[in-house]
Amino acid sequence: MPSDAVVPRRLTFQEIMSLSPLPDEIEAGKTIKRYMSQRAAWCPTADVSIASEKSFWEKNLQGKQLAYGGHVYSQAGLAASRALPDLLGSQRDRSRGILGIHTIHGYFSEAGLLDRPFIYNVTIIAANPAFPNLLVTVRQPLSPSTKTSGDQYPLADAELPLGLVCFVALVSFRSFTVSQHVAQELSVQERFADILSSRPPSAWEPAPHIDIPGILADFPMRNSGSFPIVDMKKVDLTKFNEGKPLHERRELILYRLLAPLPADDPNESILTLAFEADRNGLLMISRHIGFGFNFGRAASLSYSFVVHVNPEETMMAYGENEWWIQEACFPRVEAGRGIIMSKIWSPKGVHVATEYQDGKAQRRWKPGERKGKL
């Protein structure tokens, strides 16, 4: 991408997460709510040329341009929240108020492809009106989209034969509950006050397109890139992390909305938090354990997101100073996998949610080193 090229407009939550409802299906007497994604997911490798303003040969990373995992994860949660009222039906208790996402436990079984939509099937597991649980199963067509122009998939794509399940999510919901006791550690804003106050949030460098030193050395960031929904900044914790073992190191990511979210739907805020938390996590592990210039692969296997507060307390406000913070740590690495755990902090210093993600974090294999099958 030449330096005088125009950076694409970054899409909002409503744009990148847009869903088309499909006709319901009935299986063994149970209703299946169905949806299709309207736009392609964001792609980290495709963003390298945009953010670095330098042509990037995607084969530098396994020869593939694959979908950002946070897209299908968050969109599965959105499909569940859209399907919930109909699936609860007469068991829905409106007196309980808004049902907000409580947990999402997701499992990635196949890579997401950019040239075809995701098809979401949503069924109810437990119809308890105070704690409903839904299952979301996701597949993609075996062939690319039929679209000939534009950036939205036509409904005809939903009729294409489908491939294997690529993602499964269990989504639970809770309504407002009176707190009998509140406890949390000192906020990240207090514990890292000296570092965070050293400059305005917007003055930190943009979050990297791909947080791998070998890539950033050849393709340094020149702009914020095309990452949708939120503007992200990475706090420089080089000195803080120096000399510390892996489990004591931290990464801080600041982020704020690119556009307002609906004021009456906390689930879109929750899903924005989950969408952001997936970015660069396993790549940061690879960097911290010395794989930065010998990077092999990173791929999510499972991802859990737990909300600790009432739905109303998750709402993200839109504004210049409405900076949320992802505080990431890396408790464990073995068997070719790593764990990233992230605490999600509101601008007011409330620990709103926690992310726990397990996935492959591997360098390139040396000749004769590899044993067994991944």
Secondary structure, 3 states (H helix, E strand, C coil): CCCCCCCCCCCCHHHHCCEEEEEEEEECCEEEEEEEECCCCCCHHHHHHHHHCCCCCHHHHCCCCECCHHHHHHHHHHHHHHHHHHHHHHHCCHHHCCCEEEEEEEEECCCCECCCCCEEEEEEEECCCCCCEEEEEEEEECCCCCCCCCCCCCHHHHHCCEEEEEEEEEEEEECCCCCCCCCCCCCHHHHCHHHHCCCCHHHCEECCCCCCHHHHHHCCCCCCCCCCCEEEEECCCHHHHCCCCHHHCCEEEEEEECCCCCCCCHHHHHHHHHHHHCCCHHHHHHHHCCCCCCEEEEEEEEEEEEECCCHHHHCCCCCCCCCEEEEEEEEEEECCEEEEEEEEECCCCCEEEEEEEEEEEEECCCCCCCCCCC
